């Protein structure tokens, strides 16, 4: 039985090269092998969005159905702002089909980067009120 593989989502679990890039202000990069679960992509995007710790927002992963069906990232504040950012199931499927090799890594990285950009936008909206 194959052991599950992981997506690099934190400086502690990253390779030395990725850890250096993170410490130097660079974004974490998807590396091979990786796990293409929606929660892995959501976690990677939340970390890659690099929201300062003192920003008055909460981020969480959720799903509308069993497992990871209808997975999303929610950005919210105590003042009532809430925005759901769906994790596109079609794009997840593409990543799963191309899982091995450079093409798969590029697709997965683009999905993480797109989600991170949407998180940054939602955080900016939340802070503006």
C-alpha positions in Angstrom: 0.0 0.0 0.0 1.3 3.4 -0.9 1.8 6.0 1.8 -0.1 9.2 1.4 1.9 12.1 0.1 1.7 15.6 1.3 1.6 19.1 -0.1 4.2 21.5 1.3 2.1 24.0 3.3 4.3 25.2 6.1 7.8 26.3 6.7 8.2 23.4 9.2 7.3 20.8 6.7 9.0 22.4 3.7 12.2 21.3 2.1 15.2 23.4 3.0 15.0 25.3 -0.4 11.3 26.1 0.3 12.0 27.0 3.9 14.7 29.5 2.8 12.3 31.0 0.2 9.6 31.4 2.9 12.0 33.0 5.3 13.2 35.4 2.5 9.6 36.5 1.9 8.8 34.2 -1.0 5.7 32.1 -1.3 5.7 28.4 -0.5 5.7 26.3 -3.6 3.9 23.0 -4.3 6.4 20.2 -4.6 6.1 16.6 -5.7 4.8 14.4 -4.3 1.6 16.1 -3.1 -1.8 15.3 -1.9 -4.6 16.8 -4.0 -7.3 17.0 -1.3 -9.4 20.2 -1.2 -8.3 20.8 2.4 -4.6 20.6 1.5 -5.2 23.2 -1.2 -7.2 25.4 1.2 -4.5 25.2 3.9 -1.8 26.0 1.4 -3.7 29.0 0.0 -4.4 30.3 3.5 -0.7 30.1 4.4 0.4 31.5 1.0 -1.9 34.4 1.3 0.4 35.7 4.1 -2.2 37.6 6.0 -0.6 39.3 9.0 -1.4 37.6 12.3 -2.9 40.8 13.8 -5.4 41.3 11.0 -8.9 41.2 12.5 -10.2 38.3 10.4 -10.8 34.6 10.8 -10.2 32.1 8.1 -11.5 28.5 8.1 -12.0 25.6 5.8 -15.5 24.2 5.3 -17.5 22.0 3.1 -21.2 21.9 2.1 -21.4 18.1 1.8 -19.8 14.9 3.0 -16.1 14.7 2.9 -14.8 17.6 0.9 -17.8 18.1 -1.4 -18.4 21.8 -1.9 -15.2 22.8 -0.1 -14.5 26.4 0.6 -12.4 28.9 2.5 -14.4 31.3 4.6 -13.0 34.8 5.6 -15.0 36.5 8.3 -14.9 39.2 11.0 -16.7 39.7 14.3 -18.5 42.7 12.6 -20.5 40.4 10.4 -18.4 40.2 7.2 -18.3 36.7 5.8 -17.1 35.6 2.4 -16.9 32.1 1.1 -14.2 31.3 -1.5 -15.1 28.0 -3.2 -12.3 25.5 -4.0 -13.2 24.7 -7.6 -13.9 21.0 -7.9 -13.2 21.0 -11.7 -9.7 22.4 -11.1 -9.1 19.9 -8.3 -10.1 17.2 -10.8 -7.6 18.5 -13.3 -4.9 18.5 -10.7 -5.7 14.9 -9.8 -5.5 13.8 -13.4 -2.1 15.5 -13.9 -0.9 14.7 -10.4 2.6 13.4 -11.4 5.2 15.6 -13.1 5.8 19.2 -13.9 2.3 19.8 -15.5 0.5 18.6 -12.4 2.7 20.6 -10.1 2.1 23.8 -12.2 -1.7 23.2 -12.2 -1.7 22.7 -8.5 0.5 25.7 -7.8 -1.8 27.9 -10.0 -4.8 26.8 -8.0 -3.1 27.6 -4.7 -2.0 31.0 -6.0 -5.4 31.8 -7.3 -7.1 30.9 -4.0 -4.4 32.9 -2.1 -5.1 36.0 -4.3 -8.9 35.6 -3.6 -8.2 35.3 0.1 -6.1 38.6 0.0 -9.0 40.3 -1.8 -11.5 39.1 0.8 -9.3 40.1 3.7 -8.9 43.6 2.2 -12.7 43.9 1.8 -13.2 42.7 5.4 -10.7 45.2 6.8 -12.3 48.1 4.8 -15.6 47.1 6.4 
